[in-house]
Structures are given as structure tokens and as C-alpha cells.
Amino acid sequence: MPRTTLALAQLDQRLDRLALKPASFEAGAKRLARELDRKNTDLEIRDPQSWRKGTPATQASRVSFVQQFRHDVDDMLIMERDEEARHARRTEFARLRLAMACKAAGIDSIPDAEAASTLAAAVANPSVRRALLRRQMELHALRTEMVERNLYLVLINVEHYAHTGASRTDLIQEGCLSLFRAVDGFDWRRGLLFRTYAVHWLNQAFRNHLYNFGNTVRLPVYLQKAMKHVNAARAKLGDQGASVDAIAEHADLSKSIVMAAIGAGRTSTSLDANMGSDGEGGRFRDILAAKSPENDGYDPSIEGRTLEADLGAALSRLSDREREVIELRFGLGADRESTLSEVADRMGVSVERIRQIQMRAMSKLNTSRLRRTFEPWLN
């Protein structure tokens, strides 16, 4: 029997009658699919130009991705409510028919519509393989049309996240992918507009992108949500330096979570970032690279000094016993370091006593004055 093609308008007439009883729509759609299979009837695959206005593209010499994307979206014909419901029924019918083709090919299930073409290559029967590929093309064309004619939702909702500093191109890409998931999950029986359902998926995609890529170091989602509550509590208190206790009380979070969120709130700045708000200021790396005695890694005051002399001056602040412990423990003037036990045996005291002497000596050495003394040797 020669193959024929069923126009989508004719398919709509059949599906509209089945839609009068939503509960039995799936059973009726499967009967229709088996009828079309017996008659070797394929579904019409529309030309993508049929849902475009044909608006001429801009002739600018340089057009950004966002500008080109906006032009392509403006060129799409937006679906009316009735057309949207009919298209959702077409998509559901095509998905059911693809599942039936997979079953006929000995394939129990497929992870998504795009995987059908890969699975079809393993089917030995040419007619079954051809039917499987055709069903995949029909579903792909219907999903693509639904997505393209609703891309305007991406542009509308991406503006809500423009203040986050995330790349607009990345957000648009995430939004486009989420529309495919929205198409697959949309149920026309509920009487909702597709845009109402799709916005949920768009916002979820945008938030997931910000959670996963909004920081140089990826933070757990629960911690990022806690940071939002902490910032809201600070705004309510009117004090950015509010105590942990006050924030925990207003945000209804535990003190440990608040402290973790505050610690995770540190931000990073690119070395290539401009300091001026108008983009005309100098870059941070230019300031760091500026040559001066304070930051060029060279300090003239170290001329004529030696590490041994500076180290001796630091140790002179200690008592004789403290100095002996430090020298033995860190191998100063010796071939190797000594353990606490070895120092204790040599000095005839307990290991705990040596540990106490070492801690007291280190606290004496840990002063800002001594740190400045040794900074030139640590660069």
C-alpha cells in the first residue's frame, strides 16, 4: 500500500472530537494511531517558515547574539489559545505513536524523543526502522514548533535576572532548553495556557544556573538559599553588621547556618574588571602591577641584613629555656628537627611541659612587629 500524508488540519478534526472526553483521549488516540499505521499514513511535517513573518534581518555590520536572537523571536507567530491546545494534542498524539513504533521495534522505552534515531540504527527490519525514524521526525518537528513560537517567554523572563550579573547568553540558552522540558510535561487537559506552565520551568532553569554558576566556587543550593534569607533579615533589621543572633531570629535559621552563609558570602573580583562604573576606569591588575617600593616585591631596607641576624633578633625576645626549645624543635642551627619527646628527654622534663613552653614561645613571636621583620624574606 502506498504511503500517504495526513495534514495537521485533518488530524486536528479527529483529535478535537476525541478531546470532548479528555479521560478517554489517550485510548482514542491509540486507536487512531493504529488506523494510520494500517493505512501507511504519515503526519504532515510543516515547513518552519510557515510560522514566521518573514521580517527582513537587520543590515548592521556587527550584530550580537542577543540582537540576532531577539530578531528571530520577533519573527515568530505567537500561538492563540485554541491553536496552542490543538498543537499540544498533536504533540501528545505524536509521542504516543512514537512509543507504539518503539514497541513494534522491540524497544521497551526511550529516554527522550531524540534518542529514537540512535535506537533505530539497531533495528534490522527496514520498514520498522523507517517507521521509527519517521515518528521521531514528526514528534521533533511538533516540539520544535511549540518551543520556537514561545521563545518570546525567554526574552521576557530573562530580564528579571539581568541584575544578577549572569551572562545573558547563558541564561537564554538555559531558557531555551527548559522550554523543551515544558513542552514534554504540558497537559492541555488542565485548561492552562502553555505560557503559564512554561514560566515555572524558565524560572527554575534560571535559578539553577545562578545556583550552579553564579559563584567562582560553587556553593551548595541550601547555603545559597540561606544567604538570601540572611540578606533579607539584614535589610529588615536595617543593619548590614547585625549580629548572628539577631539574623538567626529574624530569618528563622540556626546560628550555625547563619554563620556558614555569612562566611560563604565572600565575593571575588576579576583582575580584568574595570574600577570605573562607566567602564573607563583602570583595571585591578594594573593597580597590582604598579611599581612602587610597597608592592613591587623589593624592599631597600633589607640591604645589609641577613636572615640569620633577623632570626637571632627575634629569638632574643625569648627566655633561654624558650629559645632552646624552639631551636631544638625546628632544627635551628642543627641538622634536623627534634620531636617533643626528644626535647623532653634532653631537658629532663615531661612532654606536656615542652609543649607548653613551645606554645608560650610561639605566642611571643607571633606579633605584628616580628611579622613585618620577616616579610621581606617570605616574598
N, C-alpha and C positions, 0 to 999 in steps of 0.2 A: 504494500500500500504506500503510495507517495506521501511524503511529509507535507503538512500544511502549517500555516501560521495563524494563530488566533490573535486578533487585535485586542489591545488592552481595553478599549471601549466595550467590546463584546464580552470580555472577561468580567468587566465591572457589572454588566447587566446580570450575569449569573451570580456573582458574589453578593450583589445588593439584595437579591432575593433570599440568599442564604443568611444574610446579616439580619433579616427581620426576626430570626430566632437565634440570638447570639449563643445560647447554650449548646445548640446543635450545629454551629457553624463549622467546627473542625471536622465533624463526621461528614457533613455535606461537602466540604472542600476536598476531603479524601476521595469521595465518590466521583467528584468532578475530575480530579487528577487521574484516577484510573480510567475514566472515559476518554480523556485526552490522550492518555498513553496508548489505549487501544486504537485510536484513530491516527496515531503518529502525528499529533498536533503539538507544535511548539508555541511558546508565548512570544509576542512581539517584543523586540528589544529596541527601544526608542533611541533616536539619534540625540546625543547630548545637546545639539544646537536647538532642539525643539523646545527646551525650557530656558533659552537665553534670548535676550532682547536684541543682541547684535550691536550693542553700543560700541562705536569706534574706540580703540585704545588711544591713550594719550601719546603724543609725539615727542615728549620730553627726552632729552638725550640720556639722562640718568633717572631711572625710576627705582625706588626702593622696593623691597619685597612687600612691605606693608601697603604701599601705594598700589602696587600691581594686584595684590590680594583684594584690596578694597574695590578696585575697578571690576575685578572678576565677580565679586559678590554682588555689586550693584547691577551687574548684567543679568543676574538670575531672576527668573519669575518666581515670586513667592506664592506658595500654595494657599488656596482658600480652605476654609474649614472642611467643607464636603469633599473637596479634592484630596485633602490630607487623609481623611478617613478611608476613602477608596484606595488610596495608594498604600495605606497600612494594611488593608485587606489583601491587596495584590502581593505585598511582601510576605505576609503570613502564608498565603497560598503557595508562593514560590518556595518558601522554606519547607513546607510540608511535602511538596512534590520532590524537592531535592532529597529529603530524608527517605522518601519511598524509593528513589533511584539508588540511594546508597544501600538500602536493604536488599534491593534486587541484585546489586553487585556483590553481596556478601559482606558488606561493611555495616557493622552494628551502629556506629555513630561517628560523627566527625566533630573535631573541636571547634571549627568555625567554617564559614562558607568558603573562605579562600583555600582551605585545605583540600577541598574536593578535587581540584585539578591535580594535586600531587598524588592523591589516592587513586585517581582514575588511571594513572600510568601503570598501576599494578594489576588492572583488570584485563583479563585475557580476551573476553568476548568483545569484538569491535562494536557491535550495536549497543551493548550495555555501556561500554566506555563512552561512546558518543553521546548517549542519553545523559550520562552523569555529567559530562562536561557542559552540555547544553543547559542542564538545570542549574549548574553553578553559574554560568554566564547570565542567565535570567535573573537569579537572585542578586548577583553582584550589581547588575545594571539598576535594579529597583532600589537597592540600598544606597547606591551612589547618587541616584537622582534625589532621594529623600534627604541625604546629607547635604548635597550641593545647594538645594533650594532652601536650606535652613542655615546656611553658613553666616547669614546676617546676625544670627544669635551670638556667634562667637565674637564678632566685632562689637556688638552692644555690651556684652558682659565682660569682655576683656578690659574695658575702660574702668571697671570697678576695681581692678587690681593694678592700675597704672602707677599708683603711688607707692607700690611695694619695691620698686626698683628692679623687678624681674624683667628679663628680656621679653619684649612684646612678641618677637618672633617665636620664642619657645612657648609662650602662653597660647598663641594662635595654633601652633602645632598640636599641643595637648588638647585644645578645644575641638579641633577637627577630629581627632581620634575618639574623643568622648562622644561625639555625635553618632558614630557607628555603633557604640555600645547602647546609646539611647534608642536608635532605630531597632536594634535587636530586642530590647526589653519593652518597647512601647506596646500597650494593649488598647486598641481602638474601642473595645467594649466598655471601657470606663467613661467614655464621653469627654475625655480631656483633650485639650489642644496639645499637639506634639510639643510646641514650644514650652508649655508649662512643665512637661516632663523632662525635656532636654536641658532646661536651665539647671535642674538639680544635678545632672551629670556634668555640666560645664563647671559649675561652682566646685564640685568635688574634684574635678581634674585640676582646676587652677590651684585649689588649696593643697592638694597632694604635691603638685610641682613646687610650690613655695616651701612646704614642709621638707621636701627631699633635697631641694637645690637652692633654697633661699639663704643658706649659710655656707661659709667656706668649709667648716666642719659640720657634717650632718648631725643634727640633734634628733633624739627620739621624738616622735609625734607628741607623746604625752607631755614632754618637757616644753615643747613649743606652745602647746595649748595652755600650760601652766603660766608661761611667760605672758600670754595675752591677759590672763586673769590678774597677774601681778601688776601689769601696766594699767589695767582698768582700775584696780584698787588704789594705785598711786594717784591716778587722775581724780578719783573720788575724794581721796584724802587731801588733795592739793599740795602734796609734798613728795617730790621725787626722791628725797632722802628718808622716807618713812622707815620706821623700824620693822624688823621681820615680824615681830609680834602683831603690830598694827595691820600689816599687809595680810598676814595669815588670817586674822579675824575678819577682815572685810572681804577677802577673796574666798573664804571658807576652804582653805587649804592647810595642810600640815606645815609646821615650821620647816621640816626637812625639805619638802617640795619647794617651798618659797626660797629657801637658801640655794637649792640647786638651780632654780630658774634664774635667780639673780646672778649666780655665777656663770650660767650659760648665756647670759645676755650680752657678753662681751662681743663687740663687733670688730671686723678687720677692714682695713682700707688698702686699696691697691696703690702700689708705688707709682703707677702711671696716672692716678686720679688727679684732676685739676683742683687746686685750692680755691680758685675763684668760682663764685656761683654762676658767672656768665661764661665759664669755660675758657677764660683768657688768663687765669692765674697760673702761677708756676706749679710744677708737679712736685709731689712729695720727694721723689727720688732726686730731683735737682737740689732740694734743700739738704738732703742727707749727703749728697755728693759734694757740697760746697767745701772748699778747702779752708780750714782755719785751724789754729792750734788746739781748739776744743774738740774737733771731730775728725781730724784727718789721720788719727792713729799715731801721731808723733808728738811727744811732749818734750820740749827742750830741757825741762828741769831734770830729766833722767840722765843727762850727760854728766859724766864723772861719778855716777852712782853705780853700785853693784848690787845684785840680788842678795849676795851673802851679807853685805853691810846692812841692807834694809831688813833682812830677816833677823839679824842679830839685834837690831834696834827694837824690833817687835818683841823678841823673846826677853829682852832686858826688862820688860814691864812685868815679868812673872817672877815668882819666888824661885829659889834654887831648886826646890823639890818639883815644882810645877814645870820648870824648864827641863829638868832631867826626864820627867815622864813624857813630855811632848817630843823631845829629841829621840828617845828610845822608841816610842810608839810609831813615829813617822819616819824613822831612819835618817834623821838629820845628822850628817857627819858620819854615817855608818853605811855598811854595805846593804842592809836590808831593814825592813820594818820589824818590830817586835810585837808579839801578841800581849794581851793584858796579863795572861798567866806568866809569860816570860818576864815581864817588867815587875810583876808582883814578887816572883822568886828572887829576882836580883835585888830588890829594895827591901825584901823581908816583911812585906805586908800582904793583906788579903787582896784578891782580885777586885772585890767591890770597892775597896779603898782606892785602888789605882783608877778605877772607872770614875769615881767621884772627883779625884784630883784632875783627871783629864777634862771632865766636863767644866770644872771651875776655870781651868786654864783657857779652854776654848772660848768661854763666855767673856773672859778678859780680852782676848784677841779679837773678838767679833765686835769691833767698834767702827764707826764711820771713818774715824781718823786713820786707822790702820788699813781699811779698805781702800781709801784714797792713796795710801802709800804704795800699795801693791798693784793698783790698777794699771800702771804702765807696763808691768811685767806680765799681765794677763791678756793683753791685746794680741 
